[in-house]
């Protein structure tokens, strides 16, 4: 996923973790999120280089997800490689967001890995990972509140977790020692926990990607799902993320008020 440092490309983007559970917390200040996508619906994607589709040369998962909702649906992809969760505010203030959000059918947010990557590279330790992840969660929750204000009605929001905030698979094993791999796992767990909690308290849907890439026990090798940089998903990886998002939200999106 896309990171600030090119050799260890980043995955996150956003405002101001080993999650495997799906949270469908539907209550929000605006009421239950029961929007039904129109035949030619719109999906907005916010975040980092993963939703942006960096290093893949393929159709990124926000577009694939939109097509699953409706064949003519489109994605307005505002994600930007290298962005952190503090950047979500800027993405929401963009003219494209202001134009799309009033009519949007669903929003995808994947942000937070870039907040963690420099700390993992410095092996900052659990206390720092925990504090930074909590800030990521606060930024994402603030972004959800802001985008619902812009939309002006109940709005399905999907918050996606990470399989790893750093490189993974063979690339990671070739370039990082065991201690470094363990640091990345710990940081990933914290940020996923924070994202899951932010979704729960914001009435959003948490979508874990960890099981799809790392398996139910975290021991699976995701190399075949990653681009050559070992950081971003390849075409198959994007397909798995899109399917995870769709499976998490299809019943909600098909429901009626």
C-alpha positions, 0 to 999 in steps of 0.5 A, spaced: 500 500 500 502 506 498 506 510 503 510 516 504 517 513 503 517 510 496 521 504 497 516 502 503 510 504 499 505 507 503 498 504 504 494 510 508 491 517 507 486 521 511 484 526 516 484 527 524 488 494 526 489 485 526 481 486 525 478 480 522 471 482 525 465 485 521 462 491 524 455 493 522 454 499 527 448 502 523 445 507 528 448 514 527 446 521 529 442 521 522 439 515 523 440 508 520 444 508 514 439 505 509 440 508 502 439 504 496 444 505 490 440 508 484 441 504 477 447 509 475 450 510 482 456 513 485 461 511 490 466 516 493 473 513 495 478 517 500 484 515 503 491 513 500 495 509 495 491 502 496 484 505 494 488 510 489 490 503 485 498 505 485 503 500 483 498 495 480 496 498 473 489 495 474 482 497 476 482 499 483 477 496 488 473 502 489 471 502 481 470 494 482 466 495 488 461 500 484 460 495 478 458 490 483 453 495 486 450 496 479 453 495 472 453 503 470 455 505 477 462 509 477 467 511 482 469 518 484 476 516 487 479 522 491 484 517 494 492 519 494 498 516 495 502 518 501 496 521 504 495 520 512 489 520 516 490 527 517 489 529 509 482 526 509 480 533 511 483 536 505 480 530 500 473 532 503 474 539 501 476 538 494 471 541 489 470 533 486 468 531 493 463 537 494 460 536 487 459 528 488 458 527 496 450 530 495 448 525 491 453 519 493 450 512 494 456 509 498 463 512 501 469 507 502 475 510 506 482 506 507 487 511 511 492 510 516 497 506 514 502 512 512 501 514 519 504 508 522 509 506 516 515 511 519 514 509 526 515 502 524 521 503 520 524 506 526 521 501 531 518 505 535 514 500 540 507 499 542 506 505 546 507 509 540 503 505 535 497 505 540 497 513 541 498 514 533 493 509 532 488 512 536 489 519 532 488 515 526 481 513 529 479 520 531 481 523 524 477 517 521 471 518 525 471 526 524 471 525 516 465 520 517 462 526 521 464 531 516 462 527 509 455 525 512 454 533 513 456 534 506 451 529 504 445 531 508 442 524 509 443 517 512 449 515 508 453 508 508 460 509 509 465 503 509 472 503 513 477 498 510 482 495 515 489 493 512 493 486 512 499 490 513 501 497 514 508 495 511 511 491 506 509 484 506 510 477 503 516 475 499 519 482 499 518 484 506 521 477 508 527 479 503 528 486 506 526 485 513 529 481 519 524 477 524 523 483 529 522 488 523 516 483 521 513 483 528 513 490 529 509 491 522 504 486 525 503 490 532 502 496 528 497 493 523 493 490 529 493 497 533 491 501 527 486 496 525 483 496 532 482 503 531 479 503 525 474 498 527 472 502 533 472 509 529 467 505 524 463 502 530 462 509 534 460 513 527 455 508 525 459 505 519 461 498 516 468 496 518 471 491 512 477 487 514 482 485 509 487 481 513 483 475 513 483 475 505 490 477 505 493 473 511 488 468 512 484 466 518 490 465 523 495 470 520 499 465 517 498 465 509 503 468 505 500 474 501 505 474 495 501 472 490 496 478 492 501 483 492 504 488 486 512 487 485 513 492 491 510 487 496 506 493 498 500 495 494 495 489 492 495 487 485 489 486 480 487 479 484 488 483 491 484 489 489 478 484 487 479 480 493 478 487 497 472 489 492 468 483 494 470 483 502 467 490 501 461 488 497 459 482 502 460 487 508 455 492 505 450 489 500 444 487 504 445 494 507 445 497 500 439 493 498 435 495 504 429 501 503 428 506 509 
